[in-house]
Amino acid sequence: MLFSSKTAMMNYRRDQFYRVGTLLILALLFIRCSESRLSSRPPLATVETGTPFDWKPDQPVDAVRIHFALEPGSQVDNWKKACQSARTSGGSLPERPTVALLTIAYENGQKLPIAIRYGESISDQTRDWWNETDGFIHHLPFAKLSSVKLTDTLNRKYTVHYTMDSPELIPGVGIERIQLSIPDSLADGSRISVYHVEPLISKTNGPTFYVAPWGNDQQEGSFAAPWASLQHAASTIKPGSRVFVRGGKYLCTAPALFEALEADSSQPTQIIGWPGETAQFDFKETYLTYGPAPRGKRTGWLNLDQAMISIDHCKHFVLKNLHLQHSRARGIGAEYSENIALLYNSVYLTFSPGIRFAHIKKGKVIGNTLIRPTSISMGPTRLEDAGSATLVLDTGDSIFISPNQPLYMPEINAARGTPSRKPPMEGIDGAHFSEIEVGYNEIAWADKETFLIDGDVDQLRVHHNYVHDAHNRPWAWGIAPNGYGVQQHIELDHNIAVRVGSGVGIGTEGGGTGAYVRIHHNLSYDCAWNAHSITGAWGDSDADLKHIAVFNNTAWRNGYLDSNTGPAGGIAISFASGGGKAGRTVSGKVEDITIANNLILRPRDYALALVYPGNPEESRIYFYKNYTDLKTPSSIFDLPENAPWRSYRTTGLEVVEDSILRDPEAGDFRLTVGNPLLKTGIGVGTDGQIDSSQQSYIGAFGTDDGWVEYPKRATFTQKPPSQ
């Protein structure tokens, strides 16, 4: 096609773009409407104990898609209580309960039963809070959310419909029939409603292999003759392969490294834990390797940067539904890679980060559970001569270590060999990436920060994460970009931070620039230091923060750690401190900041505070429609050691009465019914700028939002007196 001008060509391309966009929108609407119609119909069948559901296609098919919903029985309630107990104590979460069986009958006569587990393939209401379309009701490892309907307004209960594709566990062999059943052994009053079943065409093109505890690495890796180790699979497979890992315990003596697997987007490399089973990798017998001797030392350093499952220089790679525990260094690591997805894995007890995700272009970290990452219990307690004596750990196990490695283990004094109480890095350690999504993860009981982001970062969304109980150090962040590069276009939204140091914020410890960051619709409560920190240059390097918007967050009862002697409570904005860690002067700017629609209730010392010299007006720091129940700041600001701090009062901060939330002690952080604050807020645009033509509510929860269903726990100290 010829064009008479450049303008004509641009108009043609624009029209083509609009046509394609319109078709995509219509297709999405058709899918959404189809799913909505399915969920409004009566079910095809109701599966109960003794009444299975059978479906047979006209001819063998590659896979099937089942549309269903669940009414859970007593074992799900018992499992939830066990999860609450584990979260309270920092223990490993219990295994998910099986609620049904999917039996697949293949055309070769083979029958394969697949366990349908609550929280993995099916759910009634997964973290049902905020709202039904953007809350913690989300996709599961082996099922996708298709529709949500609010069925009990008073108690905020939803009917959730899922679609689940039968896994293509034996490629190339057709499915003749499926049966969905609840065996007598699982009978607990639960019911499954089946709405629709449809055949699917296979999308698997690459080779499929299997790993099982009963396998042998000398075998071919087939379904009938699986390999025994993930390490062998990592060294054998080619890009685009798929590996199913059967459930059971794997005692590992070496890390697994997936390296240089550059697959195509249409056929990614996939490592998948078998659905309905728990593939548990225990690395307590894995001895870490030494690097070269630093600075002329005779012995090398212990490489705490090793990950037990590593993804290095890969493209289009998926790691899904694996469970890892007892690492002397990192848990899962992905570096120098592109289009990487870490999905629904769990990590329990590591000394270094549970997940390291760095130097990645395009990737997702979704639905992972990290309990006790960066745990001191996995670190050293006594040092002796390297290579001739063991290093004794709190667990009673041992590894070898060199005391002469100051580069990679700062928590060990190289001169004296004495341990301190600080593990390396954070629960999730993210750095140097672009186009990344981190959502629906739980990070708990870390002995340092739960999730920090360092280095150059562009286009990052961190949302719907639950971080809690990281209180070994009161200053430890919950979630925060932290400098060491240019960090921009970042969204931190709909996260929960509980009993960490500072909830959700942004800092510049390593210098650099933080720009165009939106922090909104987060809930922070019972945090040791404060709810939100905007921290300018304070490390060794100059730093700038600009175009930061903190809006529609709810903060409740923060700052009450007994050992916290400095000002604590609500939202703190820290200008450049003027003194770096190395004693030199650092400089930087904190400017173009918007603080709006935040609800700051029961803070210990302040609702808003400024740290170090700085003028909000000159720096264009604006406050709109923020509310607190703290009538007067505490006297802690009068102490000489707190001279850099000052409580800040502005027309953008108003005092309200206490008890404007429904029941925060029980986890209900919604505003009371009919509260005028539901219509008092001001609009904030996608660019973080105020839009006075729009109306909003105050805090993180609007009129249709749910509440948090996590265990009630005491705060660090006694509750504050009523204001």
KOLSEBA-219593 format. One line per 3 residues: number of its first residue (from 1); their letters; for each residue x, y, z of C-alpha. Coordinates in Angstrom, 1 decimal. Layout:
BEGIN
NUM	a	X Y Z | ...
END
This chain:
BEGIN
1	mlf	0.0 0.0 0.0 | 1.3 3.4 -1.0 | 0.8 6.6 1.1
4	ssk	0.7 10.1 -0.3 | 2.3 11.5 2.9 | 3.8 10.6 6.2
7	tam	0.6 11.9 7.9 | -1.6 9.6 5.8 | 0.6 6.6 6.8
10	mny	0.3 7.6 10.5 | -3.4 7.9 10.2 | -3.7 4.5 8.6
13	rrd	-1.6 2.9 11.4 | -3.7 4.7 14.0 | -6.9 3.4 12.4
16	qfy	-5.5 -0.1 12.3 | -4.5 0.1 15.9 | -8.0 1.2 16.9
19	rvg	-9.6 -1.6 14.9 | -7.4 -4.2 16.5 | -8.0 -2.7 19.9
22	tll	-11.7 -2.7 19.4 | -11.6 -6.4 18.4 | -9.6 -7.2 21.5
25	ila	-12.0 -5.4 23.7 | -15.0 -7.1 22.1 | -13.3 -10.5 22.6
28	llf	-12.7 -9.8 26.3 | -16.2 -8.6 26.8 | -17.5 -11.8 25.1
31	irc	-15.4 -14.0 27.4 | -16.4 -12.0 30.5 | -20.1 -12.1 29.5
34	ses	-19.9 -15.9 28.8 | -18.4 -16.5 32.2 | -21.0 -14.3 33.9
37	rls	-23.8 -16.3 32.1 | -22.3 -19.6 33.3 | -22.2 -18.4 36.9
40	srp	-25.8 -17.3 36.8 | -27.1 -20.6 35.6 | -28.0 -23.5 37.9
43	pla	-25.2 -26.1 38.1 | -25.1 -29.1 35.8 | -24.4 -31.3 38.9
46	tve	-23.7 -31.1 42.6 | -20.9 -33.3 43.7 | -21.3 -34.7 47.2
49	tgt	-20.1 -37.8 49.0 | -21.5 -40.8 47.1 | -22.7 -38.7 44.1
52	pfd	-19.8 -38.2 41.7 | -20.0 -36.3 38.4 | -18.9 -38.0 35.2
55	wkp	-18.3 -36.4 31.8 | -17.3 -38.0 28.6 | -16.5 -36.2 25.3
58	dqp	-17.7 -37.4 21.9 | -14.1 -38.3 21.1 | -10.8 -38.3 23.1
61	vda	-9.5 -34.8 23.9 | -6.2 -33.4 25.0 | -7.6 -31.7 28.1
64	vri	-10.8 -30.4 29.7 | -11.8 -27.2 31.4 | -14.2 -27.4 34.4
67	hfa	-16.2 -24.5 35.7 | -17.1 -25.0 39.4 | -17.7 -23.6 42.9
70	lep	-17.2 -25.0 46.4 | -19.2 -25.0 49.6 | -16.4 -26.1 52.0
73	gsq	-16.9 -28.5 54.9 | -15.3 -28.8 58.3 | -11.8 -29.8 57.3
76	vdn	-11.4 -26.4 55.5 | -12.3 -24.6 58.7 | -9.9 -26.7 60.7
79	wkk	-7.2 -26.0 58.1 | -7.8 -22.3 58.4 | -7.4 -22.5 62.2
82	acq	-4.2 -24.4 61.8 | -2.9 -21.7 59.4 | -3.7 -19.0 61.9
85	sar	-1.8 -20.9 64.6 | 1.2 -21.3 62.3 | 1.2 -17.6 61.4
88	tsg	1.0 -16.7 65.0 | 4.1 -18.8 65.9 | 6.1 -18.4 62.7
91	gsl	5.8 -22.1 61.8 | 5.5 -23.7 58.4 | 2.0 -23.5 57.1
94	per	0.1 -26.8 57.1 | -0.4 -28.8 53.9 | -3.5 -27.9 52.0
97	ptv	-6.5 -30.1 52.5 | -7.9 -32.3 49.8 | -11.5 -31.7 49.1
100	all	-12.2 -33.8 46.0 | -10.6 -36.1 43.5 | -10.4 -35.6 39.7
103	tia	-9.9 -39.0 38.0 | -8.8 -38.8 34.4 | -9.3 -41.9 32.2
106	yen	-7.0 -42.0 29.2 | -7.6 -43.8 25.9 | -4.7 -46.2 26.6
109	gqk	-6.6 -47.5 29.6 | -4.6 -45.7 32.3 | -6.5 -43.9 35.1
112	lpi	-4.8 -41.0 36.9 | -6.4 -39.6 40.2 | -5.6 -35.9 40.9
115	air	-6.2 -34.5 44.3 | -8.2 -31.2 44.3 | -6.8 -29.2 47.2
118	yge	-8.3 -26.2 48.9 | -6.2 -23.1 48.3 | -4.5 -24.7 45.3
121	sis	-7.2 -25.7 42.8 | -10.4 -24.6 44.5 | -11.5 -22.0 47.1
124	dqt	-14.7 -20.5 48.5 | -13.2 -17.1 49.4 | -9.5 -16.4 49.3
127	rdw	-8.6 -13.4 51.4 | -11.9 -11.7 50.7 | -11.2 -8.1 51.3
130	wne	-11.2 -4.6 49.7 | -13.5 -5.5 46.8 | -14.6 -8.4 44.7
133	tdg	-12.7 -7.5 41.6 | -9.4 -6.2 42.9 | -9.1 -7.8 46.3
136	fih	-7.4 -10.9 47.7 | -9.7 -13.2 45.8 | -7.3 -14.2 43.1
139	hlp	-6.1 -17.0 40.9 | -4.9 -20.2 42.4 | -2.0 -22.4 41.2
142	fak	-4.1 -24.7 39.1 | -7.3 -22.7 38.7 | -8.4 -19.2 37.6
145	lss	-11.0 -17.0 39.0 | -13.9 -16.6 36.5 | -16.5 -14.6 38.5
148	vkl	-17.2 -13.4 42.0 | -20.6 -12.6 43.4 | -21.3 -11.0 46.8
151	tdt	-23.9 -13.3 48.4 | -23.9 -12.2 52.0 | -23.6 -8.4 52.4
154	lnr	-23.6 -8.4 56.2 | -20.7 -10.9 56.6 | -19.0 -10.0 53.3
157	kyt	-19.2 -13.5 51.9 | -18.7 -14.2 48.2 | -19.6 -17.0 45.9
160	vhy	-16.5 -17.6 43.8 | -16.5 -19.4 40.5 | -13.3 -20.9 39.2
163	tmd	-12.2 -22.5 35.9 | -9.6 -25.3 36.1 | -7.9 -27.0 33.2
166	spe	-7.0 -30.6 33.6 | -3.2 -30.8 33.6 | -1.7 -32.3 30.5
169	lip	0.2 -34.8 32.6 | 0.6 -37.4 29.8 | 1.0 -35.5 26.5
172	gvg	-0.1 -37.2 23.3 | -2.6 -39.5 25.0 | -6.3 -38.5 24.7
175	ier	-8.7 -38.2 27.6 | -11.8 -40.4 27.3 | -13.6 -39.6 30.5
178	iql	-13.3 -37.7 33.7 | -14.9 -38.1 37.1 | -15.1 -35.6 39.9
181	sip	-15.9 -37.1 43.3 | -15.7 -36.6 47.0 | -14.7 -40.0 48.5
184	dsl	-16.1 -41.3 51.8 | -12.6 -40.7 53.3 | -13.0 -37.0 52.6
187	adg	-16.6 -36.6 53.7 | -17.0 -33.5 55.8 | -20.1 -31.8 54.4
190	sri	-18.5 -30.1 51.5 | -20.2 -29.8 48.1 | -18.9 -28.9 44.6
193	svy	-21.2 -27.3 42.0 | -20.2 -28.1 38.4 | -21.5 -25.5 35.9
196	hve	-19.8 -26.4 32.7 | -17.2 -28.7 31.1 | -15.5 -28.1 27.8
199	pli	-12.8 -29.9 25.8 | -9.5 -28.2 25.1 | -6.8 -28.5 22.4
202	skt	-3.3 -29.2 23.6 | -0.9 -26.3 23.7 | 2.1 -28.5 24.7
205	ngp	4.7 -28.8 22.0 | 8.0 -29.4 23.8 | 9.2 -32.6 25.5
208	tfy	7.8 -33.5 29.0 | 9.8 -35.1 31.7 | 9.1 -36.3 35.3
211	vap	10.9 -36.2 38.6 | 9.8 -38.4 41.5 | 11.3 -39.5 44.9
214	wgn	11.1 -43.1 43.6 | 12.9 -42.3 40.4 | 16.4 -42.8 39.1
217	dqq	18.6 -40.3 37.3 | 19.8 -43.1 35.1 | 16.3 -43.5 33.6
220	egs	14.8 -41.6 30.7 | 12.7 -39.2 32.8 | 9.4 -40.5 31.4
223	faa	6.1 -40.9 33.4 | 6.9 -44.6 33.9 | 10.6 -44.1 34.5
226	pwa	11.1 -40.7 36.2 | 14.3 -39.0 37.3 | 15.1 -38.8 40.9
229	slq	16.4 -35.3 41.3 | 15.7 -31.8 40.2 | 19.4 -31.2 39.8
232	haa	19.6 -33.9 37.1 | 16.6 -32.4 35.3 | 18.3 -28.9 35.4
235	sti	21.5 -30.2 33.8 | 19.6 -32.3 31.2 | 16.6 -30.5 29.8
238	kpg	16.6 -28.2 26.8 | 14.8 -24.8 26.4 | 11.0 -25.3 26.1
241	srv	10.9 -28.5 28.1 | 8.3 -29.1 30.8 | 9.1 -31.0 34.0
244	fvr	6.5 -32.3 36.4 | 7.8 -32.9 39.9 | 5.9 -35.5 41.9
247	ggk	5.1 -35.0 45.5 | 7.2 -36.3 48.3 | 10.4 -35.4 50.2
250	ylc	13.7 -34.7 48.4 | 16.8 -34.5 50.6 | 19.2 -32.4 48.5
253	tap	23.0 -32.3 48.8 | 23.5 -29.7 46.1 | 21.7 -26.7 44.6
256	alf	19.8 -27.0 41.3 | 20.9 -24.6 38.6 | 18.8 -23.9 35.5
259	eal	21.2 -22.1 33.2 | 21.1 -20.5 29.7 | 17.6 -22.0 28.9
262	ead	16.4 -19.4 26.3 | 13.0 -20.6 25.3 | 10.3 -19.0 23.1
265	ssq	7.3 -17.2 24.4 | 5.0 -19.8 22.8 | 6.8 -22.7 24.5
268	ptq	8.4 -21.6 27.8 | 10.5 -23.9 30.0 | 8.3 -25.0 32.8
271	iig	9.1 -26.7 36.2 | 5.8 -27.6 37.8 | 5.0 -29.3 41.1
274	wpg	2.5 -32.0 40.4 | -1.0 -30.7 41.1 | -2.5 -32.0 44.4
277	eta	0.8 -33.0 45.7 | 3.6 -31.3 47.7 | 7.1 -31.6 46.3
280	qfd	9.3 -30.6 49.3 | 13.0 -30.0 48.8 | 15.1 -30.0 52.0
283	fke	18.5 -28.5 51.6 | 19.8 -29.0 55.2 | 22.4 -31.4 53.9
286	tyl	23.6 -29.0 51.2 | 27.1 -27.7 51.8 | 27.9 -24.3 50.2
289	tyg	30.9 -23.7 48.0 | 33.8 -21.4 48.6 | 34.7 -18.6 46.3
292	pap	38.3 -17.4 45.7 | 40.2 -16.0 48.7 | 39.4 -12.3 49.1
295	rgk	42.2 -9.7 49.5 | 45.0 -12.3 49.6 | 43.5 -14.4 52.4
298	rtg	44.5 -18.0 52.5 | 40.9 -19.3 52.7 | 38.0 -18.2 50.5
301	wln	34.6 -16.9 51.5 | 31.4 -18.9 51.9 | 29.0 -18.0 49.1
304	ldq	25.9 -16.9 50.8 | 24.6 -15.6 47.4 | 24.0 -19.2 46.3
307	ami	20.3 -20.0 45.7 | 19.2 -23.6 46.2 | 17.1 -23.4 43.0
310	sid	18.7 -21.0 40.6 | 17.4 -19.6 37.3 | 20.3 -17.9 35.5
313	hck	20.5 -16.3 32.0 | 17.1 -17.9 31.0 | 14.2 -16.6 28.9
316	hfv	10.6 -17.6 29.2 | 10.9 -19.7 32.3 | 8.2 -20.8 34.8
319	lkn	8.8 -22.2 38.3 | 5.6 -23.2 39.9 | 4.3 -25.0 43.0
322	lhl	7.6 -26.2 44.5 | 8.3 -26.1 48.2 | 11.8 -25.5 49.6
325	qhs	13.2 -25.5 53.2 | 16.4 -25.2 55.2 | 18.8 -23.2 53.1
328	rar	22.1 -22.0 54.4 | 22.0 -19.2 51.8 | 19.2 -18.2 49.4
331	gig	16.0 -20.1 48.6 | 15.0 -19.4 45.0 | 17.1 -17.1 42.8
334	aey	16.4 -15.7 39.3 | 19.0 -13.4 37.8 | 20.1 -12.0 34.4
337	sen	17.0 -13.4 32.8 | 13.9 -12.3 30.8 | 10.2 -13.2 31.1
340	ial	10.5 -15.2 34.3 | 7.6 -16.3 36.4 | 7.9 -17.6 40.0
343	lyn	4.4 -18.8 40.9 | 2.9 -20.3 44.1 | 6.1 -21.6 45.5
346	svy	6.9 -21.8 49.2 | 10.1 -21.2 51.1 | 10.7 -22.0 54.8
349	ltf	13.8 -21.2 56.8 | 16.7 -19.6 54.8 | 19.6 -17.6 56.0
352	spg	19.8 -15.3 53.0 | 16.7 -14.1 51.0 | 13.9 -16.5 50.4
355	irf	13.7 -15.2 46.9 | 16.3 -13.2 45.0 | 14.8 -11.6 41.8
358	ahi	17.4 -9.4 40.0 | 18.5 -8.2 36.6 | 15.3 -9.3 35.2
361	kkg	13.4 -7.8 32.2 | 9.7 -8.7 32.4 | 8.7 -11.1 35.1
364	kvi	6.2 -12.1 37.8 | 6.5 -13.1 41.4 | 3.0 -14.2 42.3
367	gnt	1.4 -16.2 45.1 | 4.6 -17.3 46.9 | 4.7 -18.0 50.6
370	lir	7.9 -17.2 52.5 | 8.0 -18.1 56.2 | 11.2 -17.3 58.2
373	pts	13.4 -16.1 55.3 | 16.6 -14.5 56.4 | 16.4 -16.4 59.7
376	ism	19.2 -16.1 62.2 | 18.5 -19.7 63.2 | 20.0 -20.8 59.9
379	gpt	23.1 -18.8 60.5 | 26.4 -19.4 62.3 | 26.7 -19.6 66.1
382	rle	30.3 -20.7 66.4 | 33.4 -20.3 64.1 | 36.5 -22.5 64.1
385	dag	39.2 -23.1 61.6 | 37.8 -23.4 58.1 | 38.2 -26.8 56.5
388	sat	39.1 -28.6 59.7 | 36.1 -28.0 62.0 | 32.4 -27.7 61.6
391	lvl	30.2 -24.6 62.0 | 27.5 -25.4 64.5 | 24.0 -24.1 63.8
394	dtg	21.1 -23.7 66.1 | 19.4 -26.5 64.3 | 22.1 -29.0 65.4
397	dsi	23.3 -29.4 61.8 | 26.6 -28.2 60.5 | 28.4 -26.8 57.5
400	fis	31.9 -25.5 56.8 | 32.7 -21.9 56.7 | 35.7 -19.6 56.6
403	pnq	36.0 -16.7 59.1 | 38.1 -14.8 56.6 | 35.4 -13.6 54.2
406	ply	34.4 -10.0 55.0 | 32.9 -9.4 51.5 | 29.9 -11.7 51.6
409	mpe	29.1 -12.1 55.2 | 29.1 -8.8 57.0 | 27.3 -10.2 60.0
412	ina	30.5 -12.1 61.0 | 33.4 -10.0 62.3 | 36.3 -11.2 60.2
415	arg	38.9 -10.1 62.8 | 37.4 -11.8 65.8 | 35.0 -14.3 64.3
418	tps	32.1 -13.2 66.5 | 28.5 -13.4 65.3 | 26.0 -10.6 65.4
421	rkp	22.2 -10.6 65.1 | 21.8 -9.6 61.5 | 21.2 -12.0 58.6
424	pme	22.1 -10.9 55.0 | 19.5 -9.1 52.9 | 15.7 -9.3 52.9
427	gid	12.9 -11.8 52.7 | 12.5 -11.0 49.0 | 15.5 -9.2 47.6
430	gah	14.7 -7.5 44.3 | 17.1 -5.4 42.3 | 17.7 -4.1 38.8
433	fse	14.6 -5.0 36.8 | 11.9 -3.6 34.6 | 8.3 -4.5 33.8
436	iev	7.8 -6.6 36.9 | 4.7 -7.6 38.9 | 5.0 -8.8 42.5
439	gyn	1.6 -9.7 44.0 | -0.3 -12.0 46.4 | 2.8 -13.1 48.2
442	eia	3.0 -13.7 51.9 | 6.3 -12.9 53.7 | 6.5 -13.5 57.4
445	wad	8.9 -13.8 60.3 | 11.9 -12.5 58.5 | 14.8 -11.4 60.8
448	ket	15.3 -8.4 58.6 | 13.2 -6.4 56.1 | 10.5 -8.4 54.3
451	fli	10.8 -6.9 50.8 | 13.3 -4.2 49.5 | 13.9 -3.2 45.9
454	dgd	17.4 -1.9 45.0 | 19.1 -0.7 41.9 | 17.7 0.6 38.6
457	vdq	14.0 -0.2 38.4 | 11.4 0.9 35.9 | 7.7 -0.1 35.7
460	lrv	7.1 -2.1 38.8 | 3.8 -3.0 40.5 | 3.8 -4.5 44.0
463	hhn	0.3 -5.3 45.1 | -1.8 -7.4 47.4 | 1.1 -8.8 49.4
466	yvh	0.8 -9.7 53.1 | 4.0 -9.0 55.0 | 4.0 -9.5 58.8
469	dah	6.0 -10.2 61.9 | 9.4 -8.9 60.8 | 10.2 -7.2 64.1
472	nrp	13.7 -8.4 64.9 | 14.8 -4.8 64.2 | 12.3 -2.0 64.7
475	waw	13.5 0.0 61.7 | 13.1 -2.9 59.2 | 10.9 -2.0 56.3
478	gia	7.9 -3.9 55.2 | 7.9 -3.0 51.5 | 10.0 -0.3 50.0
481	png	12.1 0.7 47.0 | 15.5 1.6 48.6 | 17.7 3.4 46.1
484	ygv	21.1 2.3 44.6 | 20.0 3.5 41.2 | 17.2 5.2 39.3
487	qqh	13.9 3.9 40.5 | 10.8 5.1 38.7 | 7.2 4.3 37.6
490	iel	6.4 2.2 40.7 | 3.1 1.3 42.1 | 2.8 0.0 45.7
493	dhn	-0.9 -0.7 46.3 | -3.3 -2.9 48.2 | -0.7 -4.4 50.5
496	iav	-1.0 -5.3 54.2 | 1.9 -4.7 56.5 | 1.5 -5.9 60.1
499	rvg	4.1 -6.0 62.9 | 7.0 -4.9 60.8 | 9.2 -1.9 61.3
502	sgv	7.8 0.6 58.8 | 4.9 -0.5 56.6 | 5.0 0.6 53.0
505	gig	7.3 3.4 51.8 | 10.3 4.5 49.8 | 13.9 5.2 50.8
508	teg	17.2 6.0 49.2 | 19.8 4.2 51.4 | 22.1 3.6 48.5
511	ggt	21.6 7.0 46.7 | 20.1 7.5 43.3 | 16.6 8.8 42.4
514	gay	13.1 7.7 43.2 | 10.5 9.2 40.9 | 6.9 8.8 39.9
517	vri	5.9 6.4 42.7 | 2.4 5.9 43.9 | 1.7 4.4 47.4
520	hhn	-2.0 3.8 47.9 | -4.7 1.6 49.3 | -2.4 -0.1 51.8
523	lsy	-3.1 -1.1 55.3 | -0.4 -0.8 58.0 | -1.2 -1.7 61.6
526	dca	0.8 -2.6 64.8 | 4.0 -1.6 63.0 | 7.0 -0.9 65.3
529	wna	8.1 2.4 63.8 | 5.5 4.0 61.5 | 3.1 3.3 58.6
532	hsi	4.8 5.1 55.8 | 8.3 6.6 55.4 | 9.5 8.8 52.6
535	tga	13.2 8.9 53.3 | 15.6 11.1 51.5 | 19.4 10.8 51.3
538	wgd	20.7 9.2 54.5 | 23.2 6.5 53.4 | 26.6 7.1 51.8
541	sda	25.3 8.6 48.6 | 23.4 11.6 47.3 | 19.8 11.0 46.5
544	dlk	16.6 12.6 45.2 | 12.9 11.8 45.7 | 10.3 13.5 43.5
547	hia	6.8 13.0 42.2 | 5.7 10.7 45.0 | 2.0 10.3 45.9
550	vfn	0.9 8.7 49.2 | -2.9 8.5 49.2 | -5.9 6.5 50.4
553	nta	-3.9 4.4 53.0 | -5.2 3.3 56.4 | -2.8 3.3 59.3
556	wrn	-3.8 2.0 62.7 | -2.0 1.8 66.0 | 1.6 2.1 64.8
559	gyl	4.7 2.9 66.8 | 4.2 1.1 70.1 | 7.4 -1.0 70.3
562	dsn	8.8 -0.6 73.8 | 12.4 -0.3 72.7 | 11.6 2.3 70.1
565	tgp	12.8 5.5 71.8 | 12.5 7.8 68.8 | 9.3 9.4 67.4
568	agg	7.0 6.9 65.9 | 3.5 6.7 64.5 | 2.1 7.8 61.1
571	iai	3.7 9.2 58.0 | 7.3 10.6 58.1 | 9.0 12.6 55.4
574	sfa	12.7 12.7 55.9 | 14.8 15.3 54.0 | 18.6 14.8 53.3
577	sgg	20.2 14.1 56.7 | 23.4 15.9 55.9 | 25.5 13.1 57.3
580	gka	26.2 9.8 55.6 | 27.3 6.5 57.1 | 30.9 7.2 56.2
583	grt	30.7 10.6 58.0 | 30.7 12.6 54.8 | 28.0 15.1 53.9
586	vsg	25.2 13.8 51.6 | 22.7 15.9 49.8 | 19.5 15.5 47.9
589	kve	16.0 16.8 47.3 | 12.6 15.6 48.4 | 10.1 17.5 46.3
592	dit	6.8 17.3 44.5 | 5.1 15.1 47.1 | 1.3 14.6 47.5
595	ian	-0.1 13.2 50.7 | -3.9 12.8 50.4 | -6.9 10.9 51.7
598	nli	-4.9 9.0 54.4 | -6.5 7.8 57.6 | -3.9 7.8 60.5
601	lrp	-5.5 6.5 63.6 | -4.0 5.9 67.1 | -0.4 6.7 66.2
604	rdy	1.9 6.9 69.2 | 3.6 10.2 68.7 | 2.6 11.9 65.4
607	ala	0.3 11.7 62.4 | 2.6 13.6 60.1 | 6.3 14.3 60.9
610	lvy	9.2 16.0 59.1 | 12.8 14.9 59.7 | 15.9 17.1 59.2
613	pgn	15.8 20.6 57.8 | 13.3 21.1 55.0 | 10.5 23.3 53.9
616	pee	7.4 21.6 52.6 | 6.2 24.7 50.8 | 9.5 25.3 49.0
619	sri	9.7 21.6 48.2 | 6.1 21.5 46.9 | 4.9 18.9 49.4
622	yfy	1.2 19.2 49.6 | -1.3 17.7 52.1 | -5.0 17.2 51.3
625	kny	-7.8 15.6 53.3 | -5.8 13.5 55.7 | -7.4 12.6 59.0
628	tdl	-6.2 11.5 62.5 | -7.6 11.0 66.0 | -4.3 12.2 67.6
631	ktp	-5.3 15.6 69.1 | -1.8 16.6 70.2 | 1.7 15.2 69.4
634	ssi	3.6 13.5 72.2 | 6.3 15.2 74.2 | 9.0 12.9 72.7
637	fdl	9.8 15.7 70.2 | 11.1 17.8 73.1 | 14.0 15.4 73.9
640	pen	17.4 16.7 72.7 | 18.2 13.5 70.8 | 15.1 14.0 68.7
643	apw	16.0 17.5 67.6 | 15.9 16.6 63.9 | 12.3 15.6 64.2
646	rsy	9.2 17.8 64.3 | 5.5 17.0 64.3 | 3.8 18.7 61.4
649	rtt	0.4 20.2 61.5 | -1.2 21.6 58.4 | -4.6 22.4 57.0
652	gle	-4.4 19.2 55.1 | -4.6 17.2 58.3 | -7.8 17.2 60.4
655	vve	-8.7 15.7 63.7 | -11.6 13.2 63.9 | -13.1 11.3 66.8
658	dsi	-11.9 7.9 67.7 | -13.9 4.7 66.8 | -14.7 5.7 63.2
661	lrd	-13.7 2.3 62.0 | -16.1 -0.6 62.3 | -14.1 -3.1 64.4
664	pea	-10.3 -2.9 63.8 | -9.6 -5.2 66.8 | -11.4 -7.9 64.8
667	gdf	-9.7 -6.9 61.5 | -12.6 -4.8 60.1 | -10.9 -1.6 59.0
670	rlt	-13.9 -0.2 57.1 | -15.3 3.2 58.0 | -18.5 3.0 60.0
673	vgn	-21.8 2.9 58.0 | -22.8 6.3 56.8 | -19.6 7.9 57.9
676	pll	-19.1 11.3 56.1 | -15.5 10.4 55.4 | -16.8 8.0 52.8
679	ktg	-17.5 11.0 50.6 | -14.9 13.5 51.9 | -11.9 12.6 49.9
682	igv	-10.4 14.3 46.9 | -9.6 12.7 43.5 | -6.0 11.5 42.7
685	gtd	-5.2 10.9 39.1 | -3.1 8.1 37.6 | -0.2 10.5 37.5
688	gqi	-0.4 11.1 41.3 | -1.7 14.6 40.9 | -4.8 16.0 42.6
691	dss	-8.0 16.0 40.6 | -10.4 18.3 42.5 | -13.2 17.5 40.1
694	qqs	-13.3 13.9 41.4 | -14.5 12.6 44.8 | -13.1 9.8 46.8
697	yig	-13.3 8.2 50.3 | -10.7 8.5 53.1 | -8.4 5.5 53.8
700	afg	-8.0 2.3 52.0 | -11.6 1.0 52.3 | -14.6 2.2 50.4
703	tdd	-18.3 1.4 51.0 | -18.1 -2.0 49.3 | -14.9 -3.2 50.7
706	gwv	-14.3 -6.3 52.9 | -11.9 -6.7 55.8 | -8.8 -8.7 56.7
709	eyp	-9.3 -12.2 57.9 | -6.0 -12.8 59.6 | -5.4 -13.9 63.2
712	kra	-5.8 -11.3 65.9 | -2.5 -10.7 67.7 | -1.4 -8.5 70.6
715	tft	0.7 -5.6 69.6 | 4.3 -5.0 70.8 | 3.2 -3.5 74.1
718	qkp	0.1 -2.4 75.9 | -2.5 -0.6 73.8 | -2.3 3.2 73.8
721	psq	-4.6 5.2 76.0 | -7.6 6.6 74.1 | -6.9 10.1 72.8
END
